[in-house]
């Protein structure tokens, strides 16, 4: 295997003692064997660190850093990576056993591209399928699809190490949950991001995910920061400058779906109407059905309680 590609799986974690072992097992259970697993513990205050100290695996190493949020943790992992390609795994998610093998096959097929994304599926904590990620066909992401909201999962992304080192995650804490989308926009403005529809990872939806429970103020702040940073980068602005209203609109509907899911129907619908006012065609996105569904269900629940 010495002459084959090596992969570095970077896993940032914070207070995931109850989930990290299952995540690591999925990373160790790969059919493609030339890889390393790097966990960056982002200042956990539970017993995550104790669990990591007891992991004995030849492909595993970890470091403990002061809490700086997951972007900084991912960046630290990238700096430590020795692989030809860096891939990512959130510490509450799972890789399927074929993840690295499919990544290897597709990367070789495309002549060692700078970036490639494999598809994913979303399951609940009990393993029930919720949905599959968007299908693109085995090509590369189009600008039109990329500006219509973040279509990618960090778990599905493979970056050539040189690309990852030169294009880091933005470490502004207030950008959390949009830092990956910002990076994909920046990378896509410089390199093609190839897409493969094969599902090789699982995003686990549970109440403790960092994306859940955000307030309207925090979501609006994040949207403003995303727009600020994206259009401050010369290459990104040149790439997506004509789609500013589209990105802003889909950021609003992203906020809307999370607000209505959490029960804040009033503010969720406010974000939704802001989105369709900015870019009316966003109403035809599949996210609209989710917004209407959850807004209706939560409104009924609230009326029943009264």
Buried (B, 14 or more C-beta within 10 A) or exposed (E): EEEEBBBBBBBBBBBBBEBBBBBBEBBBEBEBEBBBBBBBBBBBEEEBBEBBEEBEEEBBBBEBEEBBBBBBBBBBBBEBBEBBBBBBBBBBBBBBEBBBBBBBBBBEEBEEBBBBBBBBBBBEEEEEEEEEBBEBEEEBBEBEEBBBBBBBBBBBBBBBBEBBBEBBBBBBEEBBBBBBBBBBBBBBBBBBBBBBBBBBBBBBBEEEBEEEEBEBEBBBBBBBBBBEBBBEBEEBBEBBEEBBEBBBBBBBBBBBBBBBBBBBBEBBBBBBEBBBEBBEEBBEBEBBEBBEEBBEBBBEEEEEEE
